[in-house]
Amino acid sequence: MLLKAIAHTVNRKVRFIEINHLASLRRAVRAHGTLEYQRPDTLIMTQSAPRKAVYRIVGNRLFVDHARRGVPVGRYPGVIAIVSGFEGLLSGDYALLTHDFHTRLRGDRKAWRLVLRPRLATLKRALVSVAISGHGARLARIVTRAPNGDSSDMRILP
């Protein structure tokens, strides 16, 4: 019930600041831009910095910048996990979430947190967890953790 309530109220286009901690780099990489979900199956990340880029996922294909031919998202298990998490949350499709993840949803309409842990071995190789939190109708934060120590902390701006 809470998932449905969140899905019907969460913003569809938001601005973000993301801090990526990569095991291979000494310093964190900071990015910012917009994130937009278009029903039924499109997620668009427009990054303004550190370099301009547009990542568009339509169905099961990933398009970078103005590419006409996308690559299968299946090549990138971490991307699959994040996309199905977003789509499951924003569409209110609990079955989509539980197909790929063990889920734990806590809180109420005022403050909530959804933690996703991969079920499939292919996803486990790319992802430890995705934690999505918010306040009421506002998506506030998305934190992803990878087995190699990489992590991403995306703050959604008001």
SVG drawing of the C-alpha trace seen along z (x, -y; Angstrom):
<svg xmlns="http://www.w3.org/2000/svg" viewBox="-2 -23 46 39">
<polyline fill="none" stroke="black" stroke-width="0.4" points="0.0,0.0 2.8,-2.4 4.6,-1.7 1.5,-2.6 1.1,-5.8 4.7,-6.7 4.4,-5.9 1.5,-8.2 3.1,-11.1 6.9,-11.0 8.1,-13.7 8.8,-12.4 11.6,-14.9 14.1,-16.0 17.5,-17.7 20.3,-15.8 23.8,-16.0 25.7,-12.7 28.9,-11.8 30.6,-8.6 33.3,-6.9 35.2,-4.6 37.7,-2.2 40.1,-2.9 40.2,-6.7 41.6,-8.7 39.0,-11.4 35.2,-11.2 33.6,-12.2 30.8,-14.7 28.1,-15.0 24.9,-16.9 22.0,-17.1 18.4,-15.9 16.7,-12.6 13.4,-12.0 11.1,-9.0 8.5,-8.7 5.9,-6.0 5.9,-3.2 9.6,-2.4 11.9,-5.4 14.5,-6.7 16.6,-9.7 19.6,-11.0 21.0,-14.3 24.3,-15.0 25.6,-18.6 28.9,-18.0 31.6,-16.8 30.9,-16.3 27.8,-16.8 26.0,-13.6 22.6,-12.1 21.9,-8.5 18.5,-7.3 17.1,-3.8 14.1,-2.9 12.8,0.6 15.8,2.8 18.1,0.6 20.6,-2.1 21.3,-5.1 24.2,-7.5 24.0,-11.0 22.4,-11.1 23.0,-7.5 20.3,-6.0 21.2,-2.4 21.2,-1.5 23.0,1.4 21.2,4.0 21.0,3.0 21.6,6.7 25.3,6.0 25.3,3.8 23.8,5.7 24.3,2.7 22.2,0.5 19.5,3.2 19.2,3.2 18.9,-0.6 16.5,-0.9 14.2,1.9 14.4,0.2 13.3,-3.1 10.7,-1.7 9.3,0.5 9.2,-2.4 7.8,-5.0 5.2,-2.7 4.2,-1.1 5.0,2.3 5.9,4.4 6.2,7.6 8.9,6.0 10.9,5.1 10.5,8.5 11.4,10.4 15.0,9.0 15.4,8.0 14.8,8.8 12.9,5.7 12.5,3.9 10.2,0.9 10.0,-1.0 8.3,-4.1 5.1,-5.9 4.0,-8.5 5.9,-11.2 9.3,-9.5 10.1,-6.2 13.1,-4.1 13.2,-1.2 16.2,1.1 16.8,3.4 19.2,6.3 19.7,8.4 18.3,11.9 20.2,13.1 23.9,14.0 24.4,11.8 23.1,8.8 25.0,9.7 28.3,9.4 27.5,5.8 25.5,4.6 25.2,5.1 22.3,2.8 20.2,-0.2 18.6,-2.3 16.0,-4.8 14.5,-7.2 12.1,-10.1 9.8,-12.4 6.2,-12.3 5.9,-12.9 9.6,-13.8 12.3,-11.4 15.3,-12.5 18.2,-10.1 19.4,-7.0 22.5,-5.2 24.0,-2.3 26.8,0.0 28.9,2.4 30.9,5.4 34.2,3.9 33.7,0.9 32.3,-1.6 29.3,-3.6 27.1,-6.3 25.2,-8.8 22.6,-10.7 20.8,-13.6 17.6,-14.7 17.2,-18.5 14.0,-20.2"/>
</svg>
